[in-house]
Amino acid sequence: HEANSSVTIENEGEGDEAALLDAQVPDNDVENNDIKNNNNLTQEQITQLRIKHQQDQTNLKDVETIHADIIVQIETLKRRIVELADKKEDILRKREECHEFLVEFAEREL
């Protein structure tokens, strides 16, 4: 008897594919653990699972693309915020300069 993550192969000598599959799938492998329990799937069920797997992979790629786009947009917005903050400071500085000029001009006129 061989053990793999608390799975014991009892039918090893008989060439039992399920026991071999059990040995290859550790108990903590959540994604593949269902395979051990689904050895009696029909061909139609297997085909449906493959189609669903392909759809899930496509959906995951779409999510990854959207995520990457969002990150790019965030970085662009961060740069834009810095630019706008710099422009605001510049405008406030120029406004203060204009105010000082007008105050000085008004004092000279008096």
Contacts in CASP RR format, 6 or more apart in sequence:
PFRMAT RR
TARGET T0000
AUTHOR 0000-0000-0000
METHOD contacts of the structure
MODEL  1
HEANSSVTIENEGEGDEAALLDAQVPDNDVENNDIKNNNNLTQEQITQLR
IKHQQDQTNLKDVETIHADIIVQIETLKRRIVELADKKEDILRKREECHE
FLVEFAEREL
1 8 0 8 1.000
1 9 0 8 1.000
1 10 0 8 1.000
1 12 0 8 1.000
2 8 0 8 1.000
2 9 0 8 1.000
2 12 0 8 1.000
2 23 0 8 1.000
3 9 0 8 1.000
4 22 0 8 1.000
4 23 0 8 1.000
4 24 0 8 1.000
4 26 0 8 1.000
5 26 0 8 1.000
5 27 0 8 1.000
5 28 0 8 1.000
6 27 0 8 1.000
7 22 0 8 1.000
7 23 0 8 1.000
7 25 0 8 1.000
7 26 0 8 1.000
7 27 0 8 1.000
9 19 0 8 1.000
9 20 0 8 1.000
9 22 0 8 1.000
9 23 0 8 1.000
10 19 0 8 1.000
11 18 0 8 1.000
11 19 0 8 1.000
12 19 0 8 1.000
12 20 0 8 1.000
12 23 0 8 1.000
17 39 0 8 1.000
18 36 0 8 1.000
18 39 0 8 1.000
21 35 0 8 1.000
21 36 0 8 1.000
21 39 0 8 1.000
22 36 0 8 1.000
25 32 0 8 1.000
25 33 0 8 1.000
25 35 0 8 1.000
25 36 0 8 1.000
27 33 0 8 1.000
38 45 0 8 1.000
41 49 0 8 1.000
END
